[in-house]
Amino acid sequence: MIAETWTMPAMLKDLSKKALYASGLLGLYHRLRNGDSLTVVMFHRILPPDDPRFASCDPDYTLTTDLFGQCLAFFARHYNLVSEAQVLASRRSGAPLPRNALLLTFDDGWADNADHALSQMQRFGFPGLLFVVSDAIGRRQPFIQEAVVAAWRRGVLSVSALAQAIDAVAGPPEGAQPADDESLAALRSQIARLEALDSAGCAGVAAALAGVLDDGMRHMVDRDDLLRLRAGGIALGLHGKTHVRMTRTDDLDAELGGARDALVAKLAASVPPATSMSFPHGAHDAAIAQRARDAGYELVFTSSRLLNRIDRGVGWLLGRTGFETETVTDASGRFRPDLLALELFRCRRGRLCD
C-alpha cells in the first residue's frame, strides 16, 4: 500500500504530461508565448552506440544519433529553423525572423559532429552553427576533462589516482581525508579541482596521466571535417583558442581575436572570418562579453538558459538552452516529446542586452 501511495501520484503526473502534449495544448501554448523569441539549442557530441568512441564518452554531453534525430523531428514540428546568416541579417537590417525561430548550435568541435550529426541535419534540411576551439582542430585527443572521464569509464583511471595526480601539483585540499568513492559524482568533483588549476598545473596533471589518457582514437575535427560541415550548411564560429574559461585566462585577446586568426590560418583563408562565438564552459562576465563584441564578434552566445526575445530586434548577446538524455527520455530510454516540450517551451524569456 505504501508503494502505491508513492507511485500512483507520479504515474498520474506522468500521464498528464503525455496527455497535455498529445492534445496539442502545449504546442499552442508555445506558439502563442514564444512566437517572438529566438530559441538557441546547444549540443555537444552526437554518437551511435556502435561507434567505438561511444563507450567512453561523457554521458552528460552526448546524445545518440537516434535520439538526436528524434529531437530534430520535434524541432521540425514546433519551430522554424534559421541559420546564423539569417540571424545576422536580422540583427543588421532589422528584418524579422520567422515566428518561433530556432537556431541549432554545437560546441567544441567534435569529429562526430561531422561523422554523424551532419547527416541527420541534412536529412531534415536544417542549418546549424558549430563553435570550434581553434587549437583543437586536427588534434586526436579531447580536452583533458573529457579525456579523464573517458579513462575512468574505460577502467584505466580511478578517482583516487586522479586526486593523487592533482595533489602532486596543487597539494591536497585542506582537511582532505582519504576516500574510496569511485562514483561519477566524485570524479566530477576532482575534475572541478583540475579546472581550477592554472595552465601549468593542468599540463602537469596531464603529463602525469599521459599513459592512460590517450585512447588511440580521433575525437576532434580536422580541416576537412570543417570544410565538409560548412558545405553541408553548418556555419563556423569560435569557442576560444584553448577551451580555457575566459574568466581565468591569462590572455583574453588570444582567446578572442587570436582564435579567429588561428581558424582562418588553419582553413587557408577558404572561409571568411567567424562572426560568432560562444564562451567555453559558459564562463564570462559583462566586461568579457563586451571585449568579445569589441573583437569583432557580431553574435556572442552564452550558456545562460534563456529564450531570446526578438520583438525589438535580435540582440548581440544571446542565451542558449541545452538538455541531457535523461531530461527527454523515460526510464526505458525512450524519447518523450512531451518532456522536451516542457523543457523548452517554458524557459524564461528575455534579453541579455539592449
C-alpha angles and dihedrals in degrees: 000000000000091000091051090050090056100038102042096066090047091050092049092048090050092049091049090056091052092046093048091054096041091051091060093238094116090051091049091049089052094048092051099039101038103031092111094045134096110219114202114194121200125212133173120181127014114190138158116229091246093060108102089228093060096073093064104027121119104269093207092063102036135084124187116245090246093053091045090053091051090051090052090052088052091051091049089055099047108025145046106236115224134189130232087252091057092049091049092048091050092050093047099044105022091238108153123251118228116274117273090017119188131191120197116215135182125202133215105011106267118186089226089067086069095035098049117357095056095060091050091050091049091050088063095035091239126158121217146177125237120201106205131192102232097212090052095060109116093008118128102207126064129239114294094256092058092040090055092050090048093050091049092049090049089054096240097107127048126203089242092053090051090049091051091051091052091045089054090059103033104018123246118298115264111274093008115162127202109265137187097202106135097173126129088248090057090048091053089050089058091045088056088056089049092051090052091062122096119249093268093051092047090049089051092055091046091052092050091052098038093113093064105029100068110081095180095243131112113245106162132070122260130204094273091051091053094049090048092049092049092048087052094057101270112129120213125237133163132262097186130285100268105012091246117144106267089221088064104035121119091210114041092169090060091049091051116030093012091058091054092048090050092051092051090049093050092049091047091237090294090134131037119259115282116264097190136058142172129209117253109244086001088273115154145112133211094272093050091048090053090048088055091052091047089051088064104265107141094190119039117187126204131188090240108134101240142127104229114234110222101176087109094038134281114305122222093233112060138187126224137201127217135178140192130232093257091055095063104030135070127238090279093053095253118147114254113199090189090061092050090048091052090046095053109024095058098047117130113269123217149104127273093200141015 
